[in-house]
Amino acid sequence: MDLLAQPLDDLRSQVVDVLRAAVSNRVFERGTERELARQITAIAEIVRFVEALLIDATGEAMRRSEHLVRDERMTSHLGCRDVTELLQTLTRLEPRSAARLQRAATAVRRAVSPTTGEALDAPFPSVRAAMVDGVVGTDGILAITGPLQQTAPRVSADARREAADLVVAEARGEGPDAAPPACAELLRIHAQTWALALDQDGAEPRERIAERKRSVVLGVATAGGVPIRGTLLPEVAAQLQTIFDAQLFPAVAFDDPITAADAPLIVRDERTRPQKSTPTISSPARASPTRRAAISLSARWSPATSPARVRSSASSPAQTVASSRSAPRSACSTGTSVAPSPFATAAASSPAAACPPAGARSTMSPSMPEAARHTPTTASCWAHAARGTARRAAACGVAVGMLVPPPLPRPHRLAAGHEQRGARG
């Protein structure tokens, strides 16, 4: 016997009548601002009650799908792979919304005793009570329980429950500062604050867990290519992002046969960002030995230990190649007189000061200590290697680990400077 069929049908019919009346009579447009605010508050409260029903039903579906025998699970009876697919089919939600419902149900679901069948307490009883009272919905439940559940291996369950009780008091408007009921974002901030207070040494174990879980997996080759998936450390992901930015910074121009021959070439690239990043990964495999050596040297840099960022100042590949070809090579070999920069003076004893890569500059202040000025040139090295300037790549590879001075002056400026010095005698 379905105990909720008739009440749910009555509720659905009432909601349909209210919705159709509101749309046909345009009640939201005809009401004042105070009336509209009161209507939104009432509708949101009804939504929270409905979410409480949906979360409780999701928790029961999860419990019935945890049977050890696969054929005895609810998901198997209804022809679904897991609870997420079951919720997608029944609620028409996307996978992320279905996963959010399951996380909320895990935090407030009451366990059932296997011997007596009695309902036990939920992991966070105060949060469940607030859900039943319509105080918090799915967002509020996840905002309170999410940060506290991350401390579960290191913080006792009683301490987590007490912290959740204090945050729920803020959600009800019963906090120590007598503030009005807090929204989900403020509840998350309160919960994160309590999580940091209870688990002050939680960052280091998380780093070790991240190091153990890092992986890169190549999938099965298909007609469309080979899929790749995995997990990278934050500093490795930042390094890869820096390489992508250095490779994709120049604009790419394609010739349009419809455009007239004497018309200027329009910069047009209809590729997506992932499509542009793919050649960046495959370019080391096609690189020459000299370029691969420079790339491998530049890949040793870790952004976590870098006190500053080095970025390429080239606006296009043609301009970069032209400036590198037009710069006098005697400045690197014979020591042509060039106005020294503050960075070059600080790193005069390094090979990088003798022949800096063109088109690279640093945002570091010259007043920084010398020990903190050793900034690698990953972005510039990769840009030079990818653009085919093997000598520049090799020079940049030698200079890895040192600060890069500003670009060399233009040739005409050097010539003008020599003429002025000659006129002065």
VENTA-V288449 format. One line per field, one symbol per residue. psi: psi as a letter, one per 40 degrees, with the letter a starting at -180 (. if undefined). burial: # if it has 16 or more other C-alpha atoms within 10 Angstrom, else .. A space follows every 50 residues. Layout:
# VENTA-V288449
psi=???
burial=???
This chain:
# VENTA-V288449
psi=hheeddddddddddddddddddddefdddeiidddddddddddddddddd dddddddddddddeeeidhdeeiddddefidaddddddddefiidddddd dddddddehhihhedeeihiiidgddddddddefdiadddddddddddde edeehidddddddddddddddeffidefiihiidddddddddddddddgd feddddddddddehihhhahhadeahihiahiiddddddddddddddedi ihhihhddiideiihhhhheiiddddeddddedddeiiddddddddddee ihddeheiihiheheidddddddddehheddddefihihiidddddfdei ddddgihieiiieiheeiiddeeghifdddddddddeegdddddddddeh eihhiiiiiiddddddddddddde.
burial=............................................#..##. ##.###.##.###.#.......####...#..######........#### ###########..........#######.###.################. #...#.#..##.###########.#.....##.#.###.###.##..##. .#.............................#...#..##.######### ..........................#..#..##..#...#####.###. #.#....#######..#..##.##..##..............##.##... .###########.#........##############..##.######### ########.....#...........
